[in-house]
Amino acid sequence: MSADRRHPAGFWLETCGDDLTPRRPLPGDDVADVAIVGAGFTGLWTAYYLAKADPGLRIVVIEKDVAGWGASGRNGGWCSADLVSPPEVIASRYGTDAAVAMQHAMFATVPEIGRVCEAEDIDAHFVQGGSLKVATSSLAAERLRADLEASRSFGWTGDDRWWLDAGGSSERIAVEGCVAAAYTPHCAAVHPARLARGLARTVERLDVRIHEGTIARAIRPGRVRTELGTVRAGTVVRALEGATGSLRGHGRLLLAVHIHMGVTEPLPASFWETVGWREGETLSDVRPVFVYAQRTRDDRIALGLARGHPHPGSLTPTYVVPTASRALRASLSRLFPAAAGARIDSLWSGYIGMSRDWFPSVGLRDGIAWAGGYFGDGVSTANLAGRTLAELITDRETELSRLPWVGHRWRPWEPQPLALAGVGGFFSAMRWADAVESRTGRPSRLLGAVERLLPS
Ligand SMILES: Cc1cc2nc3c(=O)[nH]c(=O)nc-3n(C[C@H](O)[C@H](O)[C@H](O)COP(=O)(O)OP(=O)(O)OC[C@H]3O[C@@H](n4cnc5c(N)ncnc54)[C@H](O)[C@@H]3O)c2cc1C
């Protein structure tokens, strides 16, 4: 297989319970109705809903490594109703009704993933236990309150997200120094690699052909050129997210940004008795560089940090920056001092796709379909994308195909090295602002300046 075995695949892929030996590569030139490039969540969900909508369709999936080897098998497992583009940004471009419709579609996506897991017998450890966002300073609490109030204009009611005081929050998860929190039921925790691998097996049962170990080099209307042959197809689906730039002529569409995750050793019962965390909630905090975490089925904490590292070289999803481990450990100790000495059993990275305007997009034009630009919110969004693409490809119009991200056109990134320098500067500024705010307790002026520069 072309997956790089010198580096860790990460905890999720290593514990997915599936044989990662690649499926049969493309045997040569081929013909299909739909050729999907990329076997992550986007490609697999698209294959799933297409096969369900029209069992007669000949669907082929082309995958460079193995299904789930990209971000889909390496993420935080937050199956949330969050979108990379905040509702106010969607509203400013497409109107408030469109922003509300998008939010409602995301709310519905979380249980939809649970429904398919149940219906198709995919044991992805799906638990819709909601999500707790904790503030550990008065500055963070102010921001959380403002965010909660702003969301009320965009489809979030008091039943969708509510305020908890420190006591209410600690009853769910006892986070050190918690001042207040917001809780939403619209989030599930999943084992992402089990979901990706289970989906791959499911679509194969529906007669979708998956060819692994097959690198696509170029796509054009009506064909996918790979190193092993050309697939001719009525529709070609580009489902590569952070690896989109590996296709000829696509280098400025989505920028690959590496992010890291780690997982602790299993923590003892005494730790969980004090901390709680019994309902399968996902957990985050409110900081410029925030933490996202879940409790795993085997009692570990899997956590990541919103720290990105744009990487100019290879897209091997195994680029681990030396400071990642220290940063994760510092966050773990801050939130849970009792876990400060816990061993980090696995540390890995993956890359996500960042569009120039921070807006996700899905669409179909001239025989080429696409979806991506989810940034760090692709677990649920890729399912919504798959359902939408299946509708567009089979020419069925419903409210999904009228959502504001459908057909959204990305502005290309600046040529390199400008784009990398800009994104690298953004993440450095966020780290700097995080350090300043935690030292002074006051809003960082740098953060304000960066926020004014973000696309709106
Ligand atoms: C560390 C990390 C944590 C994250 N945490 C979360 C989270 O908690 N919640 C959330 O919602 N989102 C999260 N994300 C983002 C989420 O994982 C992604 O948005 C989502 O998985 C993207 O799915 P995809 O199918 O579009 O892309 P991918 O999963 O990257 O799939 C693309 C596939 O294409 C294959 N490929 C690449 N190049 C080629 C080629 N030339 N030819 C053929 N195949 C190719 C790759 O091997 C890969 O399998 C996280 C991402 C990372 C990296």
The ligand as an ORCA input file, in Angstrom:
! r2SCAN-3c Opt
* xyz 0 1
  C      -6.623     16.177     13.384
  C      -7.982     16.529     12.823
  C      -9.051     16.728     13.689
  C     -10.317     17.039     13.166
  N     -11.386     17.066     14.017
  C     -12.634     17.204     13.523
  C     -13.756     17.052     14.364
  O     -13.642     16.701     15.537
  N     -14.992     17.292     13.821
  C     -15.154     17.622     12.513
  O     -16.295     17.872     12.101
  N     -14.111     17.685     11.666
  C     -12.858     17.459     12.131
  N     -11.793     17.473     11.288
  C     -12.036     17.692      9.854
  C     -12.615     16.436      9.182
  O     -11.876     15.299      9.572
  C     -12.543     16.603      7.662
  O     -13.186     17.810      7.299
  C     -13.239     15.481      6.912
  O     -12.803     14.229      7.381
  C     -12.953     15.620      5.420
  O     -13.415     14.461      4.762
  P     -13.102     14.290      3.222
  O     -13.644     12.995      2.817
  O     -13.583     15.487      2.481
  O     -11.508     14.321      3.120
  P     -10.455     13.175      3.539
  O     -10.926     12.388      4.694
  O      -9.133     13.848      3.664
  O     -10.477     12.197      2.304
  C      -9.770     12.434      1.106
  C      -9.286     11.086      0.602
  O      -8.671     11.265     -0.672
  C      -7.517     10.456     -0.743
  N      -6.625     11.062     -1.744
  C      -5.790     12.106     -1.607
  N      -5.206     12.406     -2.780
  C      -5.698     11.535     -3.686
  C      -5.495     11.343     -5.077
  N      -4.673     12.147     -5.787
  N      -6.155     10.338     -5.715
  C      -7.015      9.535     -5.022
  N      -7.244      9.679     -3.698
  C      -6.611     10.668     -3.045
  C      -6.946     10.492      0.672
  O      -6.110      9.380      0.915
  C      -8.220     10.465      1.504
  O      -8.620      9.161      1.859
  C     -10.513     17.191     11.764
  C      -9.437     16.991     10.901
  C      -8.181     16.647     11.414
  C      -7.051     16.407     10.468
*
